[in-house]
Amino acid sequence: MNETTKLYAYRRQHGYERYLRGHGIDIGWGHDCLSPALFPGITAVDPYDRAQGDAHTCATIADGQYDFVYSSHCLEHLHNPWQAFAHWIRICKPRGYLVTAVPHEIFYEKCRWPSRFNRDHRWSWTLEWPSNLPRSIHVPTFVAQFMASVTLVQAQTVLEHFDFTRFKEDQTLGAGICQIEFVVQKH
């Protein structure tokens, strides 16, 4: 629920303006597009969702078209996140950044599969260690498969406005944020 908007203060505080510069694309924006007004280095952001094309291939987008690729809570919905991420790298300019957020398997999915909060999730995501859930993707292992094309800049669990006394609830319906965010730079 508006995860991009909820994270503006966090991203500004943590220096994301170094990644979000120039002309970018917001893949899977879902009516919560990254705002150029909040990051002075952004010249434009193209919203890209189902109406614009398939996030698996970005077939209508030329190679190396964007200074940055941003996607918040899209990869977990895709049938083949590896294929999609390879194409996201393809459309990013050399030395450009890909900023990707996915829900955290522990703090959002509550270590249960299938997701009880979002039935459209096809994958769950971990950062700290691989999981034994049947459709779990370990972010470091996922990113390692693309190391010929990118360098991992950072990967972290982001918990903001998360109340551990309400652990079993879907806190993202309110101000809660419980996600993994990873940033890679294209070679």
N, C-alpha and C positions, 0 to 999 in steps of 0.2 A: 504494500500500500504506500505509494509515493516514496519509495526508498531513496530515490535520487534527491528529492527535496529534503528529506529528513537528514541527509548526510552533508548538506552544504557546509554547515559550521565546522563539522569534523574535518572535512577535506580542506577547507581554507586554513584551519588551525595546523594541519599536518603537511602543508606545502604542496598540495596537488597542482598548484598553478604551474609547476615545472613540467607536469605531464600533459595538462590540458591547455595547449597553446596552438594557435593557428586554426585551421579549418578541420573540424572533426565530424564524426558520425556517432549517433546514439542508437545502437542496435537493440531492438526490443523495447523501445521507449515507453509504450503503453500509456500515453497521455501524461507522462511526467518526464519531459525532455530536459536534458542538461541545459542550463541557462547560461548563455554567453555573458549576461549581465553580471554574474557573480564571480567570474574569473576573467580579469582584464586582458589576459593573453589570448583568449578565444576570439577569433574573428567571425566564425559561423559554426553552427551545429546543424547537420542534416538529420532529422528524425527518420528512422528506418524501422518499420514494423511490417506486418503481413501485407498491408496495402501497397508497400513499396517493393516487396519481393520476399524471397525465401532466405532466412538468416543462415541456412546451411550452406548456401552457395554465393549469395550476394552477386548473382550472375550479371546484373545490369551495371555493376560497379567496376571500373577499370582498376588494374593493378596500380598500387602505390598512389592512390588518389587522395588519401587523408593524412593529415599531420598526426591525428590521434584517432583511436577507435575506443569508444566507451560503451560498455554494456552492463546494465544492472538487472540482475535477476531474469536472465533470458536463457543461459546455457542449460539450466536444470529442466527446462521445458522441451528441449530439442531431442529428437531421436538419436542424432549423432553429433555430440558436442565436439568430438575430435575433428570431424569434417568441417564444422562451422568455424572452429577456432583457426584452422589452417587457412580458410578463406578470409577471416578477419585479419590475419597476418598479411595475406596477399594484398588486401586493399589499403594497408597502412604503408606510408612512405618509409624508406630506410631512415633509421634513427628516431622514428616516431614511436609513440607509446600506445599500448593497449591496457586499458584500465577495466578490470572485470570484477563484478561482485556476484556471489552466489550465496544461497542460504546455507547456514552451518548445520551440519547433520546433528550435532549434539544439541545446540541451543534452539534451533528451529524445528527440526524433524523429531527431536527428543529420542534419537537413536531407534526410531521405529520406521518400518517400511511395509507397505507403501505409506506415503505421507498422509497423516490424518488431517492436516490443515490445508493442503492443496493437492487435490487428486490429479492435477495436470503435471505435477512434478514427475519426470521420468528418471531422474538421477538425484542422489543426495551427495553431498560434498564434505570432505574432511580436510583438515590442515595438519593437525598435530600428529596423527598417526593413521595408517590405513585401517579401514573398518571391515567387518565381516558381513555387513548388510549386503543383500544381493545386487543392488544397483548403486553402489557407492564408488565415488571417484575421489582419490587422494590427490589434492592439488599439486604437491611437489612432483608426484609421478606423472600426472597429466602434463604439466609444464615441461618436464624433462623430455618428453617425446617431441618437443618443438625446439630444442636447444640448438639445432643447426641454423635456425632462423631468428631466434630471440634470446635475450638474456633476462633472467629473472631479476627484477629490481627490488621488489618487496612482495611479501605475502603475509597477511596477518588476519587474525580474528578480530572483528570489530563488534564490540558490545557497548551500546550506548542506550541509556535509559532502560536497561534490562534489570529486572527485579528478580533476584534468585529465590525469593520467597514465593514467587508466582511462576516458578520454573515450568510447570506443566502446561501453562497457557500459551496461546499464540499472542505474544506481546507486540508483534508487528502490526496488529490491527490498530494499535495506538502509536505512541512515540518510540516504542522499542525497536532496536536494531540488533540483529544477531546474524551476522554474515561473515563470510570470508571474502577478502578483497585481495586481488593479486594484480601486480603491475609488471609488464614485461616491455622491453625495448627491442624493436626490430633491428637486426644488424644492417 
